[in-house]
Amino acid sequence: MNVRPVSFSWTRVGAIFHKELRDYRRNRFVVVFTMSILPLIFIALPIVQLFTIPADIASSRLDTRIGLSMLYMLLIPAIVPSALAAYSVVGEREQGTLEPLLITPIRSEELLIGKALAALAPTLAVAYAIFGIFLAATALFAHPNVDSAVFSSSHLLIQLLFTPLIAGWSIWVGIAISARSSDIRAAQQLSVFASLPPLVIVALMSMNVIAPSTGLAVGLAAALLAIDGLAWRAVATMFDRERLITGS
Amino acid sequence: MTTARESSALPVDPTGTAGAAASLNGSAGGSALVVEHLSKRFGDRVAFDDVSFEVAYGEVFGFLGPNGAGKTTTVRTLGTLIAPSSGSATVAGIPLTAANGPAIRARISIMPESPGLYQRLTVMENLQCFAGLYELDDVRGRIDRALRAVNLADRAGDQCGALSKGLRQRVALARALLNDPAVLFLDEPTSGLDPVATREVHELITALRKQGVTIFLTTHQLGEAERLCHRVAILSTTLRLIGRPDELRERLFRPSLDVRLRVPLDDPKAVLGAVPEVESWEQAPSGYTLTVTDPERAAPQVARALVSAGADILSLGESRHSLEDVYLELVDEDVEAQRR
């Protein structure tokens, strides 16, 4: 019998994506803590820090202070999706929903992309919304020196470019941990730690330890994008249905 | 090779629905499942070994066995969730290989023991998700038909977490019917259900059987298998027996008569030994169990002999061995073998 291979399907990816978003919306922990309280904490600190910068601060120190403030906001794309991604596989396993899912024609790549996009979409919405609030607060209330430094192209570029890429790293690491873990809490704690390494480079750039330039930022972003792509393939390869179902 | 005592696939359809089933599934001819010498080991532990059987389209096939016999692992293997250690199989006409996994899973459905529904989602949302995973056309129409099939058309908007266990099981069955599967695997579908919910699930399976859906039913509830299945197989790591329930009874138990008397016979040897059709007898509570060559010929002879001997007969009839008796006979054999 000629068996027609089942090819990659965006319909199946979409089914997972929509299911995940519906589930998030009705999950109080996700809505209240991950999507609301956590981002508010990460915006409160940088705004306070920005408003306490003296007007006569030296320009090199100003850049460092602003870089530090903005780094707080990059914690949002690192930490928010890591909690969601860490839950994605082990959570389904604990709920008993993984087996019905895996006995459909869905391929591992489709399942993982669907889960990753579902974690990425709300993360980007929250991260950019928080960044927008931060910029608005700066424009309205900060000293003009601080205002012009925050709105400099390198800071904005770093923030806009690295938000989805850091989230991507965080998501793939979270899913990888989730696929190998048997306990949700352990998976979430590990994922938060594992999501932080890319922030080191961004931190060094934000605080001018590595001289930030558009070229460097774009180059590093391209490298992180490639790493995110490789991470997807690696996670798909290590996604072992048999182990997930039997636990052995 | 360890084989079942009789491994002939019987494309027999006692209810006459197999032909209808074949056309419904678009799978006329061939077998829905062909399993040959299939084994699965997890390290040193053997889950099931050297299992061979066939299931015809439109057949309801019962897969019985005690806990840990390998029933669920067999289903998961045929559903491409687990790779077999050795042997081969064809599922819905497709060879069981890792590469064919998505194609096989598109043609079958498995209802696991636990319904595995998304508790925060409604019944409709759960089914919409799975309709998307099967890339189905006319999603709304299919969901409506599946919900009507399990008598849940009016509960589409209910959140699954708020449903009773029996209702969740029905939603899981609706989910399994969405893709019009060529083979529907039901893994312990009534496990943990109360008698009313169990009866409802039985009625649903009976309705599917009448529609000619090919069903592979794993259970350790023997009455359930006897009532619902055309054929059953008994697994205890290896396949021990396969056939129609009445065939299995005949194969394991010799024909016999149960006689109940008000007062035991003074000299049973003189009375029962004189009846030509009676081969042997043993004392039973309030009577005797007689091994005979032909129950229909033996019964009148035994009745005449007992009346002649002055016995008061309370009842006389052919022994009815249930599937449970067959099952326990085999399990007892296993226990004996382990002791030896």
Chai-1 contact restraints between the chains, C-beta under 6 A:
chainA,res_idxA,chainB,res_idxB,connection_type,confidence,min_distance_angstrom,max_distance_angstrom,comment,restraint_id
A,M1,B,G93,contact,1.0,0.0,6.0,A-B,restraint_1
A,V3,B,I94,contact,1.0,0.0,6.0,A-B,restraint_2
A,V3,B,N100,contact,1.0,0.0,6.0,A-B,restraint_3
A,V3,B,A103,contact,1.0,0.0,6.0,A-B,restraint_4
A,V6,B,P102,contact,1.0,0.0,6.0,A-B,restraint_5
A,V6,B,A103,contact,1.0,0.0,6.0,A-B,restraint_6
A,S9,B,E135,contact,1.0,0.0,6.0,A-B,restraint_7
A,T11,B,G132,contact,1.0,0.0,6.0,A-B,restraint_8
A,T11,B,E135,contact,1.0,0.0,6.0,A-B,restraint_9
A,R12,B,L133,contact,1.0,0.0,6.0,A-B,restraint_10
A,A15,B,C129,contact,1.0,0.0,6.0,A-B,restraint_11
A,A15,B,G132,contact,1.0,0.0,6.0,A-B,restraint_12
A,A15,B,L133,contact,1.0,0.0,6.0,A-B,restraint_13
A,K19,B,C129,contact,1.0,0.0,6.0,A-B,restraint_14
A,R22,B,L121,contact,1.0,0.0,6.0,A-B,restraint_15
A,R22,B,E125,contact,1.0,0.0,6.0,A-B,restraint_16
A,D23,B,R120,contact,1.0,0.0,6.0,A-B,restraint_17
A,R26,B,R120,contact,1.0,0.0,6.0,A-B,restraint_18
A,G96,B,S114,contact,1.0,0.0,6.0,A-B,restraint_19
A,G96,B,G116,contact,1.0,0.0,6.0,A-B,restraint_20
A,T97,B,G116,contact,1.0,0.0,6.0,A-B,restraint_21
A,T97,B,Y118,contact,1.0,0.0,6.0,A-B,restraint_22
A,E99,B,P112,contact,1.0,0.0,6.0,A-B,restraint_23
A,E99,B,G116,contact,1.0,0.0,6.0,A-B,restraint_24
A,P100,B,G116,contact,1.0,0.0,6.0,A-B,restraint_25
A,L102,B,L81,contact,1.0,0.0,6.0,A-B,restraint_26
A,I103,B,G79,contact,1.0,0.0,6.0,A-B,restraint_27
A,I103,B,R105,contact,1.0,0.0,6.0,A-B,restraint_28
A,I103,B,I110,contact,1.0,0.0,6.0,A-B,restraint_29
A,T104,B,L133,contact,1.0,0.0,6.0,A-B,restraint_30
A,P105,B,P102,contact,1.0,0.0,6.0,A-B,restraint_31
A,P105,B,R105,contact,1.0,0.0,6.0,A-B,restraint_32
A,P105,B,A106,contact,1.0,0.0,6.0,A-B,restraint_33
A,I106,B,L133,contact,1.0,0.0,6.0,A-B,restraint_34
A,R107,B,P102,contact,1.0,0.0,6.0,A-B,restraint_35
A,R241,B,L81,contact,1.0,0.0,6.0,A-B,restraint_36
A,E242,B,I82,contact,1.0,0.0,6.0,A-B,restraint_37
A,I245,B,L81,contact,1.0,0.0,6.0,A-B,restraint_38
A,S248,B,F42,contact,1.0,0.0,6.0,A-B,restraint_39
